[in-house]
Amino acid sequence: MKQNASGVWHQPWLLAITAGILLGFSFPPFDLPLLQFPAFILLFRITVLSYTWREMVIRLTASFITWNLITTYWLMMATVTGGIAAILANSLLMLIPFLIIRLLLKNNTYLLLNSILIASTWVSYEFFHHQWELAWPWLSLGNAWPVLPDLIQYISITGFLGVSFWVVVTSVFLYRALDAFNGIHFFYAIILFLAFPLISIISKIVFQEQSTEILEVAIIQPDLNSYLDYGGYQNTDQLLTHLLELSDSVRTENTDLIVWPENAIDSAIPRENRFNSRIADSLKSWNTELITGAGLIDYYNTGDKPSVFRGNHDGIAYNFYNAAIHYSGDLIPDIYKKGELVPIVERMPYAPQLQKMDLFGWLNWGEYLGYGKGTETNNFHTKGYQTPALICYDSVFPGWVRGFVLNGAGYLTIITNDGWWGNTSGHIQHFEYARLRAIEFRKWVVRSANNGISGVISPDGKVQLRTQYQKQTGFTFQIYPDERLTPFARHGNWFNWLMVAGLFLSILMISKQNFAPGNLNKTGTDI
């Protein structure tokens, strides 16, 4: 490597900002996911150009903050302080895999295996970021790619983190080909770049939609004001009147299911409430069913209450839940409680553990808890087929969605608000991410969003219909439920755990060879 050369390739700060910009513009709404390849080439170059760990950390932090700001600036729409904190925290977390990647990049032995382990390290980071209560998987590399669905059909085998592996491993070989003018690494890069889309073509050919059963769904987008009580109406009765009238204007005689968005019933209601009979009467006269979002108050028996709960009413413990309700004509409807809650915004992470650490009981942790956490992947039975009611953040966690599919879901229903961020990139990204779930599980997706974007997505990830943002509307659409399981649905995180095995192998290699910063540039052979 020629350290004394001049030019852009040797300007780490220019490379750092450029990499962040490229990554930011790879995500919706810019829809340029191919920019991830040059972006990671630049990140690898910055890592190698940095003579000290401190230099690397400072430069990559600039890259990651730029990336996070461009992609998730809208987090500051709800709370400026919270948004800034989230962007900074996520940027710093992204540094963790590069602490290992730096050591691997500077080792010149076993370059083929070494390059695969670099990609495994990054994918392991993304996978682990899905697993804890501070999860923020929004910027996983695969989330940029639903706009090119024909290239990523293979995620029905690997899950969407397979896209992250494809991007990073290809970029590693491209970097090494450019850095050392090595033809063999350029050959590897081209083979990898073409191999995954080829697998996508085969995957799409193998999957043939077989279901002939038609389900007509009416999707309602009421465009309520998220920042006003009852969506801007005076009370729940007026709000309910509006939703029922809008539904009646959209449905047809063949409509099997009506879908309202998250928080459509904008009030905390118990399981048995005075609105149930009114909704049930309308559905019976229409011969249809309803899925809606609502706030739920749930009371506990003495033996089943959680360790942390919101409060007591007449001595009975209760929690608030962000919930979905399925009305099929019965007065007591089916309930689903949201399982993937937005950290801090919806629920205090690790509240039960924090309460145990508070040995003197100085704080009432129920006051800081937020929503109760659902634990069951229970589907709703709708006209002969099952579907989950994935609430907002639920839909970006394929592991959580997989639980519903294994329990028999024939199609996926997503209800969300997306009104908290205004007309920003946030609601566009959230809609696009739903296309990944369609491909992973080969299911039709119906999506009702309060302010938009609502729509229908086919099992190949193609958008069949989408609405405009901030428009009161509704529509009907015919879908084809299918209960077959994809390899990803059947085998789950097999690919991700393979990546974790690669991470541990990386750590083992580093430990065994004692890669010290001043003793890493050894000449070796490829395998």
Buried (B, 14 or more C-beta within 10 A) or exposed (E): EEEEEEEEBBBBEEBBBBBBBBBBBBBBEBBBBBBBBBBBBBBBBBBBBBEEEEBBBBBBBBBBBBBBBBBBBBBBBBBEEEBEBBBBBBBBBBBBBBEBBBBBBBBBBBBEBBBBBBBBBBBBBBBBBBEEBEBBBBBBBBBBBBBBBEBBBBBBBBBBBBBBBBBBBBBBBBBBBBBEEBEBBBEBBBEBBEEBBEBBEEBBEEBEEEBEEEBBBBBBBBBBBBEEEBBBBEEBEEBBEBBBEBBBEBBEEEBBBBBBBBBBBBBBBEBEBEBBEBBBEBBEEBEBBBBBBBBBBBBBEEEEBBEBBBEEEEEEBBBBBBBBBBBBBEEEBBBBBBBBBBBBBBBBBBBEEBBEEEEEEEEEBBEEBBBBBBEEBBBBEBBEBBBBBBBBBBBBBBBBBBBBBBEEBBBBBBBBBBBBBBBBBBBBBBBBBBBBBBBBBBBBBBBBBBBBBBBBBBBBBBBBBBBEBBEBBBBBBEBBBBEBBBBBBEBBBEBBEBBBEBBEBBBEBBEEBEBEEEEBEEEEEBE
